[in-house]
C-alpha cells in the first residue's frame, strides 16, 4: 500500500505497521522525496500532520493538555508553547527543548487515534496542571464543541484520583457553554477568584427588549462586560453598546467594563477592580 495513503488513513501517524503495509523500499523513497518524515525510531508522520502529535509519537507518548485541546478544535487562551506529552510512568523518555513530559498511566479510553488524549481526559489534564483561568476557558470551549457534556465532565472529575481532584472539580463545576469566547471565560475565572458569583450571558428583559450582559452577579446587581475592539470597532457597534449599557444601568445594575488587554495581559488591574466590586464598598460619598 502506498505509504502516504496508509499514513493518511492512520491519522497522519504510524509506527512499524507502516513498514509492514508498504515495504521498506517504498517508505525509504517517500522519506527521500519528503512525502513523509521520521519522528522517532520506527515512527513516521506526514509533513502536514501536527508537529506536536509527531513529537508525542516520537517519544512513544500521547499528545495532551493544550496541544490536545487544539487538536480537538477548541479555543485556547494561551499562545502555543511547549508541547505536553504524557508517557507511562515506567517508560523512559528523554525530554527535549520545548517539550514537557508528564508521567501518568492512562486508561485505554483516555487515548484516541492518532495518539491524543480523549476530550474529557484533555479537559481534566489541563485543569490539573494549568491555571484556573486557562483551564476554564478550555473547558467552556469543550462544552461548546459538543464533544464533552457537562454531566460527563463533572462525573469524570468526581471519579478521578484524589490528588488534584479538587482542581478538576472546580473547573468541571464552573464550566459553562454559554460563554462566548476565551476572553469571557478568563474574565469569569478572575471574577470567581475574586469572590463574585457570576453567570454568563443571562437574558434580562428591560420592558420592551432583551439584553444580555456578558457576566451577571445577581445578588450584587453587578454586570461585567468583556470589551473586544474586534466587535466594538465601528459607530453602529458603539451605538448598540451604549444602548445596552444604558438599559443595564437604568435597571439598577452597576456596569463594569474591561478591555481584552486588561483581562488577558494586565490581570493585576482586572483583579483589583473585581475585588473592589466583590467588597461592595463604594468610594463615592457625594460632592463635598
WOKA-V448404 format. One record per residue. N is the residue number from 1. NEAR is the number of other ideal C-beta (glycine too) atoms within 8 Angstrom. D_LAST is the distance of its C-alpha to the last C-alpha in whole Angstrom. Layout:
BEGIN
n: (N | N)
near: (NEAR | NEAR)
d_last: (D_LAST | D_LAST)
END
This chain:
BEGIN
n: (1 | 2 | 3 | 4 | 5 | 6 | 7 | 8 | 9 | 10 | 11 | 12 | 13 | 14 | 15 | 16 | 17 | 18 | 19 | 20 | 21 | 22 | 23 | 24 | 25 | 26 | 27 | 28 | 29 | 30 | 31 | 32 | 33 | 34 | 35 | 36 | 37 | 38 | 39 | 40 | 41 | 42 | 43 | 44 | 45 | 46 | 47 | 48 | 49 | 50 | 51 | 52 | 53 | 54 | 55 | 56 | 57 | 58 | 59 | 60 | 61 | 62 | 63 | 64 | 65 | 66 | 67 | 68 | 69 | 70 | 71 | 72 | 73 | 74 | 75 | 76 | 77 | 78 | 79 | 80 | 81 | 82 | 83 | 84 | 85 | 86 | 87 | 88 | 89 | 90 | 91 | 92 | 93 | 94 | 95 | 96 | 97 | 98 | 99 | 100 | 101 | 102 | 103 | 104 | 105 | 106 | 107 | 108 | 109 | 110 | 111 | 112 | 113 | 114 | 115 | 116 | 117 | 118 | 119 | 120 | 121 | 122 | 123 | 124 | 125 | 126 | 127 | 128 | 129 | 130 | 131 | 132 | 133 | 134 | 135 | 136 | 137 | 138 | 139 | 140 | 141 | 142 | 143 | 144 | 145 | 146 | 147 | 148 | 149 | 150 | 151 | 152 | 153 | 154 | 155 | 156 | 157 | 158 | 159 | 160 | 161 | 162 | 163 | 164 | 165 | 166 | 167 | 168 | 169 | 170 | 171 | 172 | 173 | 174 | 175 | 176 | 177 | 178 | 179 | 180 | 181 | 182 | 183 | 184 | 185 | 186 | 187 | 188 | 189 | 190 | 191 | 192 | 193 | 194 | 195 | 196 | 197 | 198 | 199 | 200 | 201 | 202 | 203 | 204 | 205 | 206 | 207 | 208 | 209 | 210 | 211 | 212 | 213 | 214 | 215 | 216 | 217 | 218 | 219 | 220 | 221 | 222 | 223 | 224 | 225 | 226 | 227 | 228 | 229 | 230 | 231 | 232 | 233 | 234 | 235 | 236 | 237 | 238 | 239 | 240 | 241 | 242 | 243 | 244 | 245 | 246 | 247 | 248 | 249 | 250 | 251 | 252 | 253 | 254 | 255 | 256 | 257 | 258 | 259 | 260 | 261 | 262 | 263 | 264 | 265 | 266 | 267 | 268 | 269 | 270 | 271 | 272 | 273 | 274 | 275 | 276 | 277 | 278 | 279 | 280 | 281 | 282 | 283 | 284 | 285 | 286 | 287 | 288)
near: (6 | 7 | 15 | 10 | 8 | 13 | 16 | 8 | 6 | 12 | 7 | 12 | 16 | 10 | 8 | 6 | 8 | 14 | 10 | 6 | 8 | 12 | 6 | 6 | 6 | 10 | 14 | 8 | 8 | 12 | 12 | 6 | 6 | 7 | 9 | 14 | 10 | 7 | 11 | 9 | 3 | 6 | 13 | 14 | 15 | 12 | 8 | 4 | 13 | 10 | 7 | 11 | 17 | 13 | 14 | 16 | 16 | 9 | 13 | 9 | 13 | 12 | 17 | 15 | 13 | 14 | 15 | 13 | 15 | 12 | 11 | 12 | 5 | 10 | 8 | 12 | 12 | 7 | 3 | 6 | 5 | 6 | 12 | 14 | 16 | 13 | 13 | 8 | 6 | 3 | 9 | 3 | 10 | 5 | 6 | 6 | 3 | 5 | 12 | 8 | 11 | 12 | 8 | 8 | 5 | 11 | 5 | 5 | 5 | 8 | 11 | 5 | 6 | 10 | 11 | 16 | 15 | 10 | 10 | 10 | 13 | 17 | 18 | 14 | 15 | 16 | 16 | 9 | 8 | 10 | 5 | 11 | 12 | 14 | 14 | 15 | 16 | 18 | 17 | 14 | 14 | 17 | 14 | 8 | 11 | 5 | 6 | 13 | 6 | 9 | 6 | 9 | 17 | 11 | 8 | 12 | 15 | 9 | 5 | 9 | 5 | 4 | 4 | 10 | 11 | 6 | 11 | 13 | 11 | 10 | 16 | 16 | 8 | 11 | 14 | 10 | 8 | 6 | 13 | 8 | 8 | 11 | 13 | 13 | 15 | 15 | 15 | 15 | 13 | 14 | 13 | 12 | 10 | 11 | 6 | 13 | 8 | 12 | 10 | 12 | 10 | 9 | 7 | 11 | 6 | 10 | 4 | 3 | 7 | 7 | 10 | 8 | 14 | 12 | 15 | 12 | 14 | 8 | 5 | 11 | 8 | 12 | 12 | 19 | 12 | 12 | 9 | 10 | 8 | 5 | 6 | 9 | 6 | 5 | 5 | 6 | 10 | 9 | 8 | 8 | 9 | 8 | 8 | 9 | 11 | 8 | 11 | 13 | 10 | 7 | 8 | 5 | 11 | 9 | 11 | 11 | 8 | 13 | 9 | 12 | 7 | 11 | 14 | 9 | 7 | 7 | 10 | 6 | 8 | 13 | 11 | 8 | 10 | 15 | 10 | 8 | 15 | 10 | 6 | 6 | 5 | 4 | 4 | 4 | 3 | 4 | 2 | 2)
d_last: (86 | 84 | 81 | 78 | 79 | 79 | 76 | 74 | 75 | 74 | 71 | 71 | 72 | 75 | 77 | 81 | 82 | 81 | 84 | 86 | 85 | 86 | 88 | 87 | 89 | 86 | 83 | 84 | 85 | 81 | 80 | 82 | 80 | 77 | 77 | 76 | 74 | 75 | 72 | 74 | 77 | 79 | 76 | 75 | 72 | 72 | 70 | 68 | 67 | 64 | 64 | 62 | 65 | 67 | 66 | 66 | 69 | 70 | 69 | 71 | 67 | 65 | 62 | 59 | 55 | 53 | 57 | 58 | 55 | 55 | 59 | 58 | 56 | 52 | 49 | 48 | 45 | 46 | 49 | 52 | 53 | 56 | 58 | 58 | 62 | 63 | 66 | 68 | 68 | 71 | 71 | 71 | 69 | 68 | 65 | 64 | 61 | 59 | 60 | 59 | 61 | 61 | 63 | 63 | 66 | 66 | 67 | 69 | 67 | 64 | 66 | 67 | 69 | 69 | 67 | 64 | 62 | 62 | 58 | 57 | 58 | 56 | 53 | 54 | 55 | 52 | 50 | 51 | 51 | 48 | 44 | 43 | 41 | 44 | 46 | 44 | 44 | 48 | 49 | 47 | 49 | 52 | 51 | 50 | 54 | 56 | 58 | 56 | 55 | 52 | 54 | 57 | 54 | 53 | 56 | 57 | 54 | 55 | 59 | 58 | 59 | 57 | 56 | 53 | 53 | 49 | 48 | 50 | 49 | 46 | 46 | 49 | 47 | 43 | 46 | 45 | 47 | 44 | 42 | 43 | 43 | 43 | 39 | 38 | 40 | 39 | 35 | 36 | 38 | 34 | 33 | 35 | 35 | 31 | 32 | 31 | 34 | 34 | 37 | 38 | 39 | 38 | 39 | 36 | 37 | 34 | 36 | 38 | 39 | 38 | 36 | 36 | 33 | 35 | 34 | 32 | 31 | 32 | 30 | 27 | 27 | 27 | 28 | 29 | 31 | 33 | 33 | 37 | 37 | 41 | 40 | 37 | 38 | 39 | 37 | 39 | 37 | 34 | 34 | 35 | 32 | 30 | 31 | 32 | 28 | 27 | 29 | 28 | 24 | 25 | 27 | 24 | 25 | 23 | 25 | 25 | 27 | 29 | 32 | 35 | 35 | 32 | 34 | 38 | 37 | 34 | 33 | 31 | 28 | 29 | 30 | 26 | 24 | 27 | 26 | 23 | 24 | 26 | 24 | 22 | 18 | 16 | 13 | 10 | 8 | 6 | 4 | 0)
END
